[in-house]
Amino acid sequence: MAVKRKDSKGRNLQKGEGQRANGRYYFQYKDIFGKSRVIYSWDLAELREKEKPILKDLEDGIDNISSKMSLNELFDLYISLKNKEKFRASTRNNYEAMWKLHIRDTELGIAEIGNIKPTHIKRFYALLKEKGLSNSTIKLFHSMLLPCFELAVNDDMIRKNPAKNCLEEYKGGAKEKTALTLQEQTDLLCFVSESNVYNTYEPIIRYMLGTGCRIGEVIGITWNDIDMKSREISINHQMIYKKDRDGKTVFHISKTKTEAGNRKIPMTLEVYDALCKQRRYNLYMGIPRNYIVDNYSNFIFTTKSGKPIAPNGFNNAMKNIVEAYNKREVRNAEYEKRQPILLPHISAHTFRHTACTRMAEAGIQPKTLQYILGHSDMSITMNVYTHAQYDNVKKEMENMEQLKVI
């Protein structure tokens, strides 16, 4: 029978345990790759506490060495493994810029992934919220963290995904996307067309209301994509205006948001007239057409310098237009002794949502509407379509109420 080894105090030592001449204890083991590893402690009880998770990991095949990888290293690994054909450069640049801004130089970024718990992820999301970031931005970070940790779980670096179920508090809560009413749309267009300050925005607004295009598709459209003879618009790319890896905000061309985004849209007469008006304005102002973004030039909707309109610049212009309209409306209402009818907040997406609503109200079928808007999922189209149909039903019921016999 083998004699059990003992420490200097006569206590039995377990397999792999030993004590050096200076009294320091050690535990020697082989990791899942067969490489010898050693941990130390001056206290036997403390050593055995350190042994427990190691033995558990070895039993379950967990790579406790890789679990010492930092979250930053895990993110870099995750990004490097993404399929370059499916993972767009614009998305990659956005992920890397957001990571650099909010995670890379933080305690979370340098933390070992094996030590990160759900509490740490929830605390990170809470800090983002305190900084004033929206739920959609927090969801963006979750869409990075969740697959990163899932990669670590699948490779047996960690046992559980600490980001799992951490987003519950931030689901929903997004502002409801509302369309302009027909009267609001009419009032806005009349105000802009009559304004000496804002009339240059009339063509782009009418174009957006007539096509339902995303803002990236609008500012990225070139005259080469327009067939005025056939009255057809080819949507095959979009303009992105975001920070690059160096933190500099720049324009670049990207594929459309989804495969369904590649489409050809027939022009309505109003869209045709808006494009004609924009072309006349560009020629009259002598706006250069040689501004190049990723080999694309000849952009339709630009600043006076020929540079494409930035999405935030467009939204700021809409904010100014609404404020100017509402100030005038308040004055007129006060003079006419009535309540003012103010325009709501308007952004680029308001025009897309309004276009979809007007088309649904006009009776365009959902499948056709899905194609025009470039929706990949019919449910997105149906959400707007159903709402528009309900509004029509409501109006009809109100009309019937007026005919009620007393």
TORNU-28806 format. One record per atom (N, C-alpha, C): x, z, y. Coordinates in steps of 0.001 Angstrom, whole numbers, padded with zeros to 6 digits, always signed. Example, Ala and Ser with C-alpha at 12.3 -4.5 7.8 and 13.67 -1.06 7.14 Angstrom:
BEGIN
+013190+007800-005690/+012300+007800-004500/+013200+007800-003300/+012850+007080-002250/+013670+007140-001060/+012900+007870+000030/
END
This chain:
BEGIN
+000836+000000-001202/+000000+000000+000000/+000873+000000+001255/+000572-000917+002208/+001384-001048+003413/+001239+000188+004291/+002354+000601+004846/+002355+001769+005726/+001920+001320+007133/+000928+002013+007667/+000435+001649+008994/+001450+002023+010060/+001584+001105+011018/+002503+001364+012107/+001862+002347+013091/+002689+003192+013692/+002193+004196+014619/+002949+004127+015939/+002307+004663+017003/+002988+004707+018294/+003773+006009+018402/+004353+006259+019539/+005196+007437+019730/+004412+008747+019654/+003091+008626+019751/+002245+009821+019670/+001606+009964+018299/+001989+009084+017362/+001480+009177+016002/+000153+008481+015778/-000300+007723+016738/-001579+007016+016588/-001362+005682+015888/-002336+005294+015042/-002237+004039+014295/-002356+002849+015252/-001501+001875+015053/-001558+000635+015829/-002246-000447+015010/-003089-001232+015673/-003844-002286+014991/-003011-003558+014926/-003569-004551+014212/-002879-005828+014046/-002579-006451+015400/-001328-006841+015590/-000908-007473+016838/-000430-006502+017878/-000716-005221+017706/-000301-004227+018677/+001109-003715+018381/+001796-003284+019423/+003118-002708+019257/+003478-001879+020463/+004594-001157+020369/+005060-000336+021485/+006565-000526+021642/+006956-000843+022881/+008370-001042+023144/+009089+000305+023264/+010421+000246+023289/+011234+001456+023363/+010972+002248+024632/+010565+001528+025713/+010281+002213+026978/+008885+002813+027029/+008134+002677+025903/+006800+003264+025811/+005667+002329+026191/+005966+001142+026647/+004924+000194+027066/+004298-000481+025845/+002979-000544+025834/+002256-001148+024720/+002077-002651+024960/+001938-003388+023863/+001674-004824+023979/+000728-005264+022852/+000042-006367+023118/-000805-006987+022095/-000431-008462+022046/+000024-008904+020879/+000461-010286+020714/-000562-011052+019880/-000909-012264+020338/-001907-013064+019619/-001618-014542+019862/-002294-015399+019143/-002181-016842+019336/-003491-017375+019909/-003369-018184+020962/-004584-018736+021563/-005157-019830+020667/-006255-020462+021109/-006934-021438+020254/-006091-022677+019995/-004996-022836+020774/-004099-023967+020561/-002886-023588+019707/-002850-022312+019247/-001767-021853+018393/-000542-021363+019139/-000650-021250+020464/+000477-020787+021259/+000458-019268+021364/+001622-018630+021197/+001714-017170+021248/+001505-016662+022672/+000687-015604+022785/+000414-014974+024062/+000599-013469+023922/+000956-012804+025017/+001148-011356+024987/+000532-010726+026233/-000153-009602+026034/-000640-008814+027164/-000036-007415+027045/+000092-006714+028166/+000761-005419+028174/-000084-004357+028857/+000239-003104+028552/-000355-001964+029240/+000461-000716+028918/+000480+000225+029848/+001179+001488+029585/+000269+002467+028855/-001015+002090+028741/-001982+002980+028083/-002625+002247+026907/-002659+002860+025732/-003194+002209+024533/-004687+001920+024671/-005439+002880+025218/-006880+002683+025385/-007161+001515+026329/-006360+001433+027406/-006533+000331+028359/-006182-001000+027714/-005131-000998+026885/-004735-002217+026175/-005870-002729+025306/-006526-001815+024591/-007596-002232+023680/-008833-002743+024424/-009024-002245+025646/-010103-002789+026461/-009797-004232+026845/-008516-004516+027084/-008098-005881+027409/-008206-006794+026187/-008017-006188+025011/-008064-006981+023777/-009475-007499+023477/-010492-006707+023799/-011867-007010+023389/-012328-008400+023827/-012252-008742+025121/-012711-010086+025520/-011850-011201+024919/-010538-010908+024725/-009651-011923+024131/-010065-012212+022703/-010304-011148+021930/-010711-011306+020532/-012078-011972+020433/-012962-011639+021364/-014291-012252+021381/-014177-013745+021684/-013334-014088+022657/-013128-015502+023003/-012523-016267+021831/-011539-015652+021155/-010908-016305+020009/-011916-016525+018889/-012788-015561+018704/-013808-015672+017658/-014788-016807+017969/-015095-016972+019266/-016066-017997+019678/-015406-019320+020052/-014074-019373+019951/-013376-020621+020289/-013270-020885+021771/-013341-019832+022610/-013246-019996+024056/-011787-020044+024484/-011469-021015+025355/-010104-021184+025861/-009897-020247+027049/-009445-019006+026752/-009324-018027+027832/-008141-018292+028748/-007283-019253+028410/-006191-019634+029304/-006722-020562+030395/-007516-021545+029954/-008110-022464+030938/-009106-021754+031848/-009661-020632+031387/-010612-019891+032217/-009930-019307+033449/-008595-019322+033470/-007847-018847+034636/-007691-019955+035682/-008175-021143+035355/-008189-022245+036318/-009038-021838+037522/-008612-022216+038720/-009400-021889+039909/-010608-022817+040012/-011583-022391+040795/-012760-023231+040992/-012363-024535+041675/-011416-024483+042584/-010931-025705+043239/-010359-026688+042216/-009581-026162+041286/-008986-027017+040247/-010068-027609+039350/-011081-026815+039054/-012184-027304+038224/-012944-028416+038940/-013181-028236+040236/-013878-029260+041027/-013073-030556+041046/-011761-030445+041265/-010904-031631+041289/-010932-032350+039938/-010958-031564+038864/-011040-032153+037524/-012375-032866+037339/-013445-032217+037767/-014791-032799+037657/-014886-034128+038403/-014368-034157+039632/-014402-035375+040445/-013579-036488+039796/-012424-036131+039239/-011542-037141+038639/-012151-037781+037399/-013069-037074+036745/-013677-037582+035513/-014937-038403+035756/-015420-038438+037008/-016645-039171+037306/-016415-040675+037147/-017432-041334+036610/-017387-042782+036445/-017381-043450+037822/-016297-044144+038146/-016152-044716+039477/-017188-045797+039771/-017702-046438+038719/-018698-047492+038920/-020056-046904+039284/-020342-045722+038749/-021643-045098+039008/-021577-044069+040133/-020394-043496+040339/-020200-042464+041361/-019669-043138+042611/-020532-043354+043579/-020188-044133+044746/-019127-043445+045599/-018331-044255+046248/-017262-043726+047109/-017839-042866+048218/-018995-043265+048750/-019621-042492+049831/-020026-041104+049336/-020530-041038+048100/-020914-039748+047533/-019679-038892+047281/-018641-039514+046742/-017381-038795+046488/-016816-038227+047793/-016770-039056+048831/-016230-038605+050118/-017058-037466+050695/-018378-037562+050528/-019260-036512+051040/-019036-035203+050293/-018927-035285+048966/-018670-034092+048156/-017348-033436+048569/-016306-034245+048686/-014980-033706+048991/-014931-033102+050392/-015626-033745+051342/-015642-033223+052711/-016393-031896+052779/-017530-031814+052109/-018317-030582+052099/-017565-029459+051386/-016889-029799+050298/-016109-028801+049548/-014970-028250+050412/-014294-029156+051094/-013177-028750+051954/-013654-027854+053090/-014815-028142+053612/-015340-027412+054767/-015845-026019+054404/-016461-025885+053220/-017152-024628+052906/-016621-023844+051697/-015768-024460+050865/-015345-023761+049643/-013830-023668+049466/-013103-024735+049703/-011716-024830+049253/-010838-023663+049694/-010952-023233+050925/-010071-022166+051423/-010727-020789+051397/-011771-020647+050610/-012471-019363+050526/-012077-018615+049258/-012508-017354+049159/-012247-016563+047959/-012883-017205+046733/-014050-017819+046929/-014721-018475+045814/-013903-019658+045321/-013349-020421+046229/-012584-021606+045850/-011337-021292+045053/-010654-020207+045403/-009405-019867+044712/-009628-018925+043530/-010871-018487+043325/-011166-017559+042226/-011013-018237+040870/-010581-017486+039860/-010505-017997+038491/-011921-018182+037963/-012181-019312+037329/-013559-019605+036900/-014063-018590+035880/-013155-017990+035120/-013572-016991+034142/-014059-015707+034770/-013731-015510+036049/-014143-014286+036753/-015358-014488+037640/-015839-015722+037748/-016968-016011+038638/-018287-015706+037924/-019113-014911+038580/-020404-014486+038032/-021547-015082+038865/-022772-015065+038331/-023920-015556+039107/-024042-014893+040473/-023660-013612+040550/-023727-012899+041833/-022868-013575+042898/-021688-014063+042484/-020801-014729+043438/-021429-016021+043960/-022081-016753+043072/-022728-018013+043479/-023901-017726+044419/-024695-016722+044073/-025843-016370+044919/-025386-015892+046293/-024276-015138+046309/-023745-014665+047586/-023272-015843+048431/-022661-016833+047788/-022203-018032+048500/-023386-018774+049117/-024449-018952+048353/-025644-019630+048875/-026250-018848+050037/-026248-017519+049925/-026797-016686+050997/-025979-016830+052276/-024659-016924+052133/-023790-017108+053301/-024044-018456+053974/-024265-019479+053150/-024587-020799+053704/-025880-020729+054517/-026841-019993+053998/-028127-019849+054690/-027947-019107+056009/-027095-018065+055989/-026832-017299+057208/-026161-018162+058276/-025382-019147+057834/-024721-020055+058773/-025693-021064+059371/-026922-021057+058869/-027929-021974+059392/-028079-023267+058630/-027414-023369+057464/-027535-024593+056666/-028899-024646+055994/-029408-025840+055814/-030747-026031+055257/-030753-025870+053741/-031948-025721+053187/-032100-025634+051735/-031571-026892+051056/-031757-028035+051691/-031305-029289+051085/-029777-029319+050990/-029084-028720+051978/-027624-028655+051922/-027172-027700+050820/-027886-026587+050676/-027569-025635+049597/-027793-026306+048243/-028826-027118+048148/-029079-027864+046903/-027938-028849+046621/-027363-029400+047687/-026235-030318+047518/-025054-029589+046890/-024759-028386+047378/-023670-027605+046794/-023987-027228+045344/-025250-026938+045085/-025646-026596+043713/-025451-027784+042786/-025715-028984+043317/-025544-030192+042509/-024074-030471+042215/-023167-029826+042945/-021737-029920+042645/-021302-028804+041707/-021728-027577+042006/-021272-026413+041241/-021815-026396+039814/-023095-026727+039663/-023717-026651+038336/-022999-027539+037317/-022772-028835+037592/-022067-029678+036612/-020588-029314+036448/-019976-028759+037509/-018585-028313+037379/-018485-027232+036307/-019327-026233+036422/-019305-025135+035451/-019793-025592+034080/-020690-026578+034065/-021170-027099+032778/-020024-027791+032041/-019163-028460+032799/-017971-029070+032218/-017086-028002+031574/-016942-026877+032269/-016124-025777+031748/-016751-025163+030500/-018067-025071+030472/-018765-024534+029290/-018584-025469+028106/-018784-026757+028356/-018672-027746+027270/-017254-027821+026700/-016251-027528+027539/-014857-027548+027080/-014381-026170+026615/-015349-025256+026458/-015041-023902+025972/-014048-023157+026856/-014089-023426+028149/-013252-022666+029082/-013936-021350+029444/-015271-021398+029555/-016063-020210+029857/-017273-020193+028927/-017873-019023+028815/-018972-018850+027865/-020318-019307+028440/-020571-018962+029727/-021851-019279+030345/-021636-019953+031700/-022637-020670+032144/-022603-021330+033449/-023112-020353+034509/-022235-019842+035380/-022669-018846+036369/-023586-019401+037454/-023636-020730+037595/-024492-021318+038635/-025928-021513+038159/-026142-021355+036862/-027471-021579+036303/-028483-020577+036863/-029629-021094+037274/-030739-020279+037809/-030401-019583+039128/-029395-020060+039843/-029036-019441+041122/-029739-020093+042311/-030457-021175+042065/-031050-021940+043167/-032521-021596+043414/-033108-020778+042548/-034548-020532+042603/-035043-020179+044000/-034282-019350+044707/-034716-018877+046019/-034734-019979+047065/-034020-021070+046784/-033880-022120+047790/-034623-023397+047410/-035420-023332+046354/-036233-024483+045980/-037422-024562+046912/-037838-025813+047172/-038976-025975+048063/-038571-025618+049479/-039544-025337+050288/-039269-024932+051646/-038881-026069+052568/-038786-027288+052012/-038424-028437+052855/-039587-028774+053777/-039241-029244+054961/-040291-029590+055900/-041106-030756+055361/-042409-030626+055482/-043280-031700+055005/-043063-032931+055871/-042880-034063+055219/-042669-035307+055946/-044019-035830+056409/-044181-035955+057706/-045465-036388+058246/-045297-037718+058967/-046332-038539+058861/-046335-039838+059530/-047024-039703+060882/-046691-040606+061779/-047409-040667+063052/-048822-041172+062803/-049759-040647+063537/-051099-041209+063474/-051054-042574+064158/-052088-043347+063946/-052135-044673+064570/-052107-044547+066093/-052801-043525+066613/-052830-043328+068066/-051456-042912+068582/-050764-042023+067853/-049419-041612+068260/-048456-042792+068234/-048598-043618+067214/-047745-044797+067090/-047963-045739+068268/-049239-045962+068611/-049587-046841+069736/-049071-046283+071053/-049261-044974+071262/-048818-044343+072514/-047303-044424+072653/-046599-044200+071560/-045134-044249+071587/-044653-045644+071953/-045198-046661+071284/-044757-048033+071522/-045073-048485+072943/-046224-048092+073456/-046586-048451+074835/-045616-047807+075825/-045300-046534+075584/-044396-045816+076485/-043008-046454+076486/-042494-046748+075293/-041145-047311+075179/-041083-048699+075804/-042076-049519+075534/-042055-050891+076051/-042151-050935+077567/-042822-049936+078179/-042998-049909+079635/-041881-049159+080354/-041015-048487+079571/-039963-047671+080172/-038747-048512+080543/-038226-048298+081745/-037009-048980+082169/-035770-048356+081526/-035944-047153+080993/-034815-046428+080390/-034734-046671+078891/-035888-046658+078223/-035905-046670+076756/-036410-047968+076130/-036700-049005+076948/-037287-050221+076376/-036345-050953+075419/-035042-050663+075495/-034111-051315+074572/-034321-050858+073124/-035040-049739+072954/-035291-049238+071601/-036566-049818+070978/-037327-050581+071770/-038577-051116+071240/-038371-052015+070014/-037428-052973+070030/-037260-053845+068858/-036916-053088+067580/-035996-052121+067654/-035589-051415+066441/-036719-050540+065906/-037516-049963+066820/-038653-049141+066378/-039691-050018+065685/-039991-051169+066293/-040982-052070+065679/-040461-052615+064337/-039165-052875+064265/-038561-053339+063008/-038711-052284+061922/-038448-051029+062264/-038544-049945+061284/-039987-049718+060845/-040907-049801+061775/-042322-049616+061442/-042854-050782+060616/-042252-051947+060766/-042728-053127+060042/-042084-053338+058690/-040945-052677+058460/-040247-052870+057183/-040187-051607+056327/-040230-050429+056972/-040114-049178+056228/-038708-048930+055719/-037718-049607+056293/-036335-049464+055816/-035753-048093+056151/-034830-047660+055318/-034068-046436+055580/-033147-046680+056775/-032761-045605+057465/-031937-045759+058663/-030606-046427+058339/-030020-046114+057172/-028755-046750+056790/-028905-048243+056586/-030082-048660+056100/-030356-050082+055894/-030595-050783+057223/-031139-050038+058185/-031433-050616+059503/-030155-050831+060303/-029322-049803+060408/-028116-049942+061234/-027060-050805+060551/-027211-051020+059245/-026252-051852+058519/-026661-053309+058402/-027893-053636+058803/-028380-055010+058661/-027613-055942+059605/-027279-057117+059120/-026562-058103+059936/-027425-059360+060073/-027059-060197+061032/-027803-061448+061192/-027615-062352+059981/-026559-062122+059217/-026339-062903+057993/-027371-062558+056911/-028019-061391+057048/-029022-060956+056069/-030428-061411+056452/-030535-062107+057583/-031833-062508+058102/-032015-064020+057987/-033120-064428+057387/-033475-065850+057323/-034696-066046+058205/-034469-066426+059458/-035570-066562+060414/-036474-067737+060047/-035897-068752+059401/-036700-069915+059019/-037694-069558+057925/-037211-068866+056897/-038100-068437+055798/-038780-067117+056104/-038369-066507+057216/-038893-065198+057621/-038746-064185+056484/-037493-063982+056116/-037192-063101+054989/-035968-062245+055332/-036025-060963+054952/-034928-060020+055182/-034333-059628+053836/-033015-059751+053709/-032341-059378+052467/-031673-058015+052651/-032141-057037+051885/-031555-055697+051916/-030629-055571+050708/-029321-055515+050956/-028361-055465+049844/-027229-054469+050057/-027293-053713+051159/-026275-052694+051439/-026837-051726+052473/-026093-050686+052752/-026477-049759+053813/-025223-049277+054546/-025430-048783+055751/-024334-048256+056557/-024343-046733+056447/-023195-046171+056118/-023052-044726+056021/-022183-044244+057174/-022569-043122+057778/-021787-042552+058868/-021529-041084+058544/-020401-040843+057855/-020091-039483+057416/-018604-039226+057500/-018238-037964+057292/-016832-037588+057337/-016105-038120+056111/-014901-038604+056345/-014070-039050+055224/-013241-037873+054714/-012293-038147+053834/-011493-037068+053245/-010665-036320+054278/-010363-036992+055379/-009559-036360+056430/-010418-035622+057451/-011728-035611+057211/-012625-034906+058123/-013036-035716+059333/-012655-036990+059371/-013018-037864+060492/-014321-038592+060180/-015261-038551+061112/-016555-039212+060905/-016422-040695+061205/-016716-041516+060217/-016536-042964+060360/-017703-043717+059726/-017834-044988+060126/-018798-045885+059496/-018168-046498+058252/-018959-046668+057222/-018519-047521+056119/-019737-048059+055383/-019546-049156+054687/-020629-049825+053976/-020716-049302+052552/-021939-049120+052093/-022176-048631+050739/-023288-049463+050103/-023394-049345+048806/-024526-049965+048114/-025809-049294+048592/-026942-049919+048329/-028212-049296+048680/-028373-047999+047895/-029261-047127+048379/-029400-045793+047803/-029657-045834+046305/-030477-046786+045846/-030760-046967+044423/-030702-048453+044104/-030716-048787+042835/-030744-050202+042433/-031998-050876+042963/-033095-050097+043017/-034358-050646+043535/-034252-050966+045018/-033210-050437+045677/-033037-050693+047094/-032633-052110+047407/-032082-052824+046428/-031762-054240+046624/-033047-055052+046552/-033455-055616+047662/-034754-056285+047703/-034803-057282+048867/-035809-058138+048829/-036062-059064+049927/-037444-058768+050483/-037504-058575+051793/-038762-058199+052440/-039252-059344+053325/-040465-059815+053110/-041031-060842+053997/-041285-060237+055381/-041048-061006+056423/-041282-060519+057788/-042744-060642+058163/-043263-059614+058804/-044546-059755+059479/-044264-060426+060819/-045304-060878+061483/-045126-061512+062788/-044502-060530+063776/-044896-059261+063685/-044371-058251+064612/-042868-058034+064389/-042447-058029+063138/-041022-057869+062839/-040247-059098+063321/-040814-060270+063096/-040189-061522+063544/-040000-061496+065059/-041039-061083+065770/-040962-061020+067235/-039938-059973+067687/-039860-058856+066971/-038909-057800+067317/-037474-058297+067163/-037206-059051+066094/-035868-059597+065878/-035523-060643+066940/-036509-061465+067298/-036278-062449+068368/-035947-061752+069685/-036670-060689+069969/-036447-059937+071205/-035069-059284+071186/-034669-058754+070035/-033353-058118+069919/-032239-059145+070101/-032438-060324+069540/-031423-061382+069682/-031283-061806+071139/-032393-061955+071831/-032346-062333+073252/-031628-061257+074058/-031910-059983+073744/-031280-058874+074450/-029765-058874+074202/-029370-059069+072944/-027937-059076+072602/-027192-060187+073354/-027828-061377+073428/-027207-062505+074129/-027146-062247+075632/-028233-061718+076189/-028306-061443+077628/-027253-060420+078048/-027056-059387+077204/-026102-058315+077515/-024675-058686+077117/-024527-059814+076417/-023193-060230+076000/-022566-059265+075007/-023394-058706+074126/-022903-057730+073153/-022024-058424+072116/-020799-057960+071953/-019893-058598+070976/-020401-058436+069551/-020081-059421+068722/-020563-059390+067329/-019411-059261+066336/-018234-058920+066832/-017048-058922+065972/-016620-057525+065504/-017470-056520+065722/-017127-055179+065224/-017229-055212+063693/-016159-054845+063006/-016089-054982+061547/-016109-053618+060859/-016938-053494+059854/-016973-052305+058996/-016900-052782+057547/-015795-052521+056897/-015616-052916+055491/-015959-054395+055270/-015433-055249+056137/-015613-056714+056054/-017016-057181+056447/-017855-056297+056939/-019187-056672+057446/-019131-056688+058971/-019782-057685+059564/-019856-057767+061026/-021175-058443+061398/-021321-058770+062689/-022528-059464+063154/-023774-058582+062990/-023622-057300+063301/-024725-056344+063158/-025802-056600+064211/-027041-056323+063837/-028172-056623+064718/-028397-055529+065741/-028518-054292+065261/-028847-053168+066143/-027568-052383+066451/-027086-052525+067673/-025805-051929+068046/-025883-051264+069423/-024800-050597+069763/-024642-050113+071132/-024180-051282+071990/-024011-051048+073276/-023595-052124+074178/-022196-052639+073857/-021409-051798+073179/-020047-052209+072833/-020000-053026+071547/-021144-053158+070877/-021184-053894+069621/-021008-053005+068404/-020789-051716+068638/-020622-050759+067548/-021986-050376+066984/-022119-050250+065658/-023419-049877+065082/-023931-048549+065645/-025240-048400+065667/-025859-047163+066139/-025707-046095+065061/-025180-044947+065434/-025044-043841+064480/-026407-043199+064254/-026717-042764+063028/-028025-042136+062753/-028327-040967+063674/-027333-040095+063922/-027587-038954+064800/-027803-039396+066238/-027128-040495+066627/-027345-041045+067958/-028764-041575+068109/-029264-042231+067060/-030631-042746+067084/-031630-041599+067168/-031414-040573+066351/-032341-039430+066353/-032327-038699+067690/-031155-038616+068318/-031086-037993+069646/-031858-038805+070673/-031779-040131+070534/-032532-041005+071448/-034028-040792+071269/-034473-040651+070011/-035902-040413+069752/-036338-039070+070335/-035449-038088+070261/-035745-036770+070838/-035944-036886+072347/-035064-037656+072990/-035178-037850+074440/-036454-038603+074807/-036803-039589+073988/-038020-040373+074253/-039252-039486+074157/-039312-038672+073104/-040462-037781+072917/-040558-036786+074069/-039417-036224+074485/-039424-035270+075596/-039901-035928+076888/-039440-037150+077137/-039844-037871+078352/-041338-038185+078321/-041819-038627+077144/-043247-038935+077013/-044081-037681+077238/-043694-036591+076591/-044486-035361+076672/-044504-034778+078080/-043390-034899+078805/-043368-034423+080190/-044371-035208+081034/-044381-036526+080835/-045334-037361+081576/-046769-037034+081191/-046986-036816+079886/-048330-036509+079401/-048836-035183+079951/-047951-034197+080057/-048346-032893+080619/-048763-033057+082077/-048001-033841+082838/-048351-034082+084239/-049687-034804+084356/-049884-035835+083536/-051135-036591+083585/-052325-035735+083192/-052146-034910+082174/-053242-034053+081708/-053616-033026+082767/-052606-032514+083443/-052869-031522+084499/-053635-032174+085652/-053256-033398+085979/-053937-034120+087064/-055375-034461+086660/-055577-034826+085390/-056900-035226+084899/-057711-034048+084367/-057136-032832+084467/-057816-031601+084043/-058282-031679+082585/-057332-031955+081697/-057592-032003+080258/-056394-031449+079499/-056575-031251+078214/-055472-030780+077390/-054517-031948+077101/-053202-031712+077204/-052258-032797+076910/-052224-033112+075418/-052050-034374+075087/-051907-034812+073689/-050449-035225+073506/-049691-034326+072915/-048247-034503+072842/-047811-035220+071571/-046687-035903+071667/-046089-036522+070483/-045311-035461+069708/-045307-035550+068375/-044544-034595+067572/-043063-034973+067541/-042275-034145+066872/-040856-034482+066656/-040783-035792+065866/-039895-036681+066288/-039752-037982+065634/-038293-038208+065260/-038071-038612+064025/-036725-038965+063553/-036794-040343+062911/-035664-040827+062456/-035635-042133+061791/-036549-042142+060580/-036563-041027+059829/-037384-041008+058625/-038871-040976+058959/-039220-040503+060153/-040626-040531+060570/-041148-041961+060555/-040329-042899+061000/-040764-044299+061045/-040909-044872+059639/-040033-044492+058731/-040159-044952+057334/-041440-044414+056715/-041706-043147+056946/-042910-042521+056388/-044167-043116+057028/-044076-043385+058337/-045214-043980+059042/-045476-045398+058537/-044414-046169+058330/-044559-047530+057815/-045251-047522+056456/-044811-046621+055596/-045410-046509+054269/-046898-046170+054370/-047210-045255+055285/-048613-044839+055469/-049466-045993+055979/-048962-046734+056986/-049732-047867+057528/-049971-048934+056459/-048947-049180+055634/-049085-050184+054577/-050112-049746+053539/-050095-048463+053208/-051069-047945+052246/-052481-048025+052831/-052605-047699+054115/-053908-047770+054787/-054416-049207+054847/-053486-050159+054888/-053865-051575+054944/-054274-052112+053580/-054113-051292+052540/-054548-051694+051209/-053468-052304+050333/-052202-052251+050769/-051123-052755+049917/-051042-051902+048658/-050975-052535+047500/-051003-051820+046229/-049716-051016+046014/-049816-049887+045315/-048658-048994+045121/-047416-049686+044575/-047574-050570+043598/-046408-051224+043002/-045701-052114+044021/-046494-052812+044829/-045918-053654+045880/-045242-052792+046935/-045890-051696+047268/-045351-050771+048259/-044028-050171+047771/-043960-049854+046490/-042724-049319+045900/-041584-050322+046073/-041874-051594+045849/-040850-052636+045984/-040391-052759+047441/-041354-052802+048370/-041016-052982+049782/-040112-051848+050279/-040437-050621+049862/-039698-049449+050338/-038417-049195+049551/-038271-049860+048410/-037063-049658+047614/-037032-048334+046892/-038228-047815+046544/-038297-046557+045798/-037958-046807+044330/-037106-045972+043765/-036785-046108+042338/-037844-045431+041479/-038554-044473+042061/-039547-043681+041325/-040928-043895+041950/-041867-044341+041133/-043219-044595+041625/-043873-043336+042195/-043490-042159+041673/-044115-040912+042127/-043849-040669+043611/-042689-041109+044100/-042368-040946+045521/-043343-041769+046354/-043568-043001+045917/-044509-043874+046617/-045913-043307+046562/-046312-042810+045402/-047673-042326+045202/-047975-041097+046039/-046958-040283+046320/-047186-039105+047158/-047704-039508+048526/-047097-040539+049109/-047519-041028+050424/-048824-041799+050295/-048916-042631+049252/-050085-043482+049064/-051353-042641+048908/-051254-041611+048081/-052415-040741+047831/-052825-040027+049102/-051842-039573+049881/-052137-038876+051138/-052849-039813+052105/-052368-041060+052174/-052991-042043+053078/-054417-042348+052628/-054615-042485+051315/-055949-042768+050801/-056898-041609+051081/-056372-040373+050980/-057208-039206+051256/-057645-039198+052718/-056709-039551+053622/-057057-039598+055040/-058161-040619+055297/-058106-041757+054595/-059149-042777+054745/-060494-042250+054255/-060469-041567+053110/-061704-040984+052556/-062285-039967+053530/-061404-039157+054103/-061846-038128+055047/-062545-038762+056255/-061948-039872+056763/-062553-040564+057907/-063920-041123+057546/-064016-041700+056343/-065293-042260+055905/-066362-041174+055769/-065950-040025+055250/-066902-038919+055099/-067364-038401+056462/-066413-038389+057425/-066787-037953+058775/-067755-038945+059411/-067543-040247+059145/-068465-041265+059663/-069847-041092+059055/-069882-040768+057756/-071158-040565+057086/-071876-039342+057655/-071094-038321+058023/-071669-037095+058578/-072405-037388+059874/-071857-038354+060654/-072484-038701+061928/-073815-039422+061740/-074000-040008+060555/-075256-040738+060283/-076301-039885+059618/-076022-038577+059471/-076925-037671+058772/-078273-037622+059466/-079335-037753+058690/-080696-037711+059236/-081134-036273+059411/-081638-035929+060589/-082096-034553+060874/-083595-034444+060582/
END
